[in-house]
Amino acid sequence: MKRIVIVCIFSLISHSLAAGPIGTFLQMNAIGFPVIHQLQKWVFDPDVALRRRRQFIDLHGDKGSKLIERLGLGIDGYADERLIMQRERDVGHLGGLNSLRP
């Protein structure tokens, strides 16, 4: 009860002194801006991932393997040249790692 009364008093003071530095200080530290206390509603569909899974796999490969390769190619327009260089570098390697070679 005591806390509610204190919050109400700070609220009245901050609204009356909102233009001054004391009111701004009280509003920032004790009460908070009104936008913080507004309720927000988010449209959320938990099943959207299940529906889009096939699309992701078709586009990026299983577990994103094509996506990881595509990110390594860059966005500067030299993706084809860089892919050729990476494939030449990885010839004879198992997944690009020397430690896994037989």
RARARA-V790595 format. One record per residue. SS is DSSP state (h for helix, s for strand, l for the rest). OMEGA is omega in whole degrees, 0 to 359 (NA if undefined). Layout:
[[SS & OMEGA] [SS & OMEGA]]
This chain:
[[l & 181] [h & 180] [h & 180] [h & 179] [h & 180] [h & 179] [h & 178] [h & 179] [h & 178] [h & 179] [h & 179] [h & 180] [h & 183] [h & 178] [h & 181] [h & 181] [l & 187] [l & 182] [l & 185] [l & 181] [h & 179] [h & 179] [h & 178] [h & 179] [h & 180] [h & 182] [h & 181] [h & 189] [h & 185] [h & 188] [h & 184] [l & 180] [l & 182] [h & 181] [h & 179] [h & 186] [h & 179] [l & 177] [l & 178] [l & 177] [l & 180] [l & 174] [l & 186] [l & 178] [l & 184] [l & 182] [l & 183] [h & 180] [h & 179] [h & 180] [h & 184] [h & 183] [h & 181] [h & 178] [h & 179] [h & 181] [h & 178] [h & 184] [h & 189] [h & 181] [l & 180] [h & 182] [h & 174] [h & 183] [h & 177] [h & 179] [h & 180] [h & 178] [h & 182] [h & 177] [h & 179] [h & 181] [l & 177] [l & 183] [l & 186] [l & 178] [l & 180] [l & 184] [h & 182] [h & 179] [h & 180] [h & 178] [h & 178] [h & 180] [h & 180] [h & 179] [h & 175] [h & 180] [h & 187] [l & 179] [l & 179] [l & 179] [l & 176] [s & 182] [l & 179] [l & 183] [s & 178] [l & 186] [l & 181] [l & 180] [l & 179] [l & NA]]
